[in-house]
Amino acid sequence: MRCLFVLLVLVLATGRAHASDDGVGVVVVSSTNGSALQADITAHLETWVRKHDRSVIPSPLSRDAVNTIANCFLIDDLKCARGVVEARSKADSVVFARIDSAGKDVTLTTYWFVKGHEVISERRVCEQCKG
């Protein structure tokens, strides 16, 4: 699990986006129901956002919007996902992380949406991690 945190910091440090508003929404979804990693990564991302002088916007997207974005990712359509954030997000900036696990391999895909800008994304695989 520690390797996921290191990867997450690298992802966010290299692909930092700026918005005019200091508030950032954080959304983390997992392919495995009740993933312990989901809560850990959410807490880690929120802490990271605060350490970078931004406030965390609670529940930036409705459950329906999150499900719609997940469907956009199923068909690998970033334009679709960006459109959902542009139209339905309470925050001008949203960090959306998706955790997919297969056996001991865990893939963390992070997207940083900023209204009016292109999406920044990064995908990392952590081998020998537990999902």
C-alpha positions as CSV (number, residue, x, y, z in Angstrom):
1,M,0.0,0.0,0.0
2,R,2.9,2.3,0.7
3,C,4.0,2.1,-2.9
4,L,0.6,3.4,-4.0
5,F,1.0,6.5,-1.9
6,V,4.5,7.1,-3.4
7,L,3.1,6.6,-6.9
8,L,0.2,8.9,-6.1
9,V,2.5,11.7,-4.9
10,L,4.6,11.3,-8.1
11,V,1.5,11.4,-10.3
12,L,0.1,14.6,-8.7
13,A,3.5,16.3,-8.4
14,T,4.2,15.9,-12.1
15,G,0.8,16.7,-13.4
16,R,-0.3,19.6,-11.4
17,A,-3.1,21.8,-12.7
18,H,-4.2,25.1,-11.5
19,A,-7.6,26.6,-11.3
20,S,-8.7,30.1,-10.4
21,D,-10.6,28.8,-7.4
22,D,-8.6,27.3,-4.5
23,G,-11.2,24.5,-3.9
24,V,-10.6,21.0,-5.2
25,G,-13.1,18.2,-5.3
26,V,-11.8,14.7,-4.6
27,V,-13.5,11.6,-5.9
28,V,-12.1,8.1,-5.6
29,V,-13.8,5.0,-7.0
30,S,-12.8,1.4,-6.8
31,S,-13.6,-1.6,-9.0
32,T,-13.8,-3.7,-5.8
33,N,-16.6,-2.9,-3.4
34,G,-15.5,-1.7,0.0
35,S,-11.9,-1.4,-1.0
36,A,-9.8,-0.3,2.0
37,L,-7.5,1.5,-0.5
38,Q,-10.4,3.7,-1.5
39,A,-10.7,5.3,2.0
40,D,-6.9,5.5,2.3
41,I,-6.4,7.1,-1.1
42,T,-9.2,9.6,-0.5
43,A,-7.7,10.7,2.8
44,H,-4.3,10.9,1.2
45,L,-5.5,13.0,-1.7
46,E,-7.4,15.3,0.6
47,T,-4.4,15.8,2.8
48,W,-2.2,16.5,-0.3
49,V,-4.7,19.1,-1.5
50,R,-4.7,20.9,1.8
51,K,-0.9,20.8,2.1
52,H,-0.8,22.7,-1.3
53,D,-2.9,25.5,0.1
54,R,-6.2,24.4,-1.5
55,S,-9.5,23.7,0.3
56,V,-11.3,20.4,-0.3
57,I,-14.8,20.8,-1.7
58,P,-17.0,18.0,-0.2
59,S,-19.1,15.9,-2.6
60,P,-18.1,17.8,-5.7
61,L,-20.2,15.5,-7.9
62,S,-23.5,13.7,-7.4
63,R,-23.5,9.9,-7.3
64,D,-25.2,10.0,-10.7
65,A,-22.4,12.2,-12.1
66,V,-19.7,9.8,-10.7
67,N,-21.5,6.9,-12.3
68,T,-21.7,8.7,-15.6
69,I,-18.0,9.5,-15.5
70,A,-17.2,5.9,-14.7
71,N,-19.2,4.9,-17.8
72,C,-17.2,7.4,-19.8
73,F,-14.0,5.7,-18.7
74,L,-15.4,2.3,-19.6
75,I,-15.5,3.4,-23.2
76,D,-12.2,5.4,-22.8
77,D,-13.8,8.7,-23.6
78,L,-12.1,11.6,-21.7
79,K,-14.1,14.2,-23.6
80,C,-17.3,12.6,-22.2
81,A,-15.8,12.6,-18.6
82,R,-14.6,16.2,-19.0
83,G,-18.1,17.2,-20.2
84,V,-19.7,15.7,-17.1
85,V,-17.3,17.6,-14.8
86,E,-17.8,20.9,-16.7
87,A,-21.6,20.6,-16.5
88,R,-22.2,19.0,-13.1
89,S,-19.3,19.7,-10.7
90,K,-19.6,22.0,-7.8
91,A,-15.9,22.6,-7.8
92,D,-13.8,24.2,-10.6
93,S,-11.2,21.5,-10.1
94,V,-11.7,17.8,-9.5
95,V,-9.2,15.1,-8.8
96,F,-10.8,11.8,-9.8
97,A,-8.9,8.6,-9.0
98,R,-9.9,5.1,-10.1
99,I,-8.6,1.9,-8.4
100,D,-8.6,-1.3,-10.3
101,S,-7.3,-4.5,-8.9
102,A,-6.5,-7.9,-10.4
103,G,-5.0,-10.3,-8.0
104,K,-2.0,-8.6,-6.3
105,D,-1.7,-6.0,-9.0
106,V,-3.4,-2.6,-8.3
107,T,-3.8,0.0,-11.0
108,L,-4.3,3.6,-9.9
109,T,-5.5,6.0,-12.6
110,T,-5.7,9.6,-11.6
111,Y,-7.4,12.4,-13.6
112,W,-7.2,16.1,-12.7
113,F,-10.1,18.0,-14.3
114,V,-10.0,21.8,-14.3
115,K,-13.0,23.5,-15.9
116,G,-12.0,25.1,-19.2
117,H,-8.7,23.1,-19.5
118,E,-7.6,19.7,-20.9
119,V,-7.6,16.7,-18.5
120,I,-4.3,15.6,-17.0
121,S,-4.1,11.9,-16.3
122,E,-1.6,9.3,-15.1
123,R,-1.8,5.6,-14.7
124,R,0.5,3.5,-12.5
125,V,0.5,-0.2,-11.6
126,C,1.6,-1.4,-8.2
127,E,2.6,-5.0,-8.4
128,Q,2.4,-7.0,-5.2
129,C,-0.1,-4.6,-3.6
130,K,-3.3,-5.8,-2.0
131,G,-6.6,-4.3,-3.3
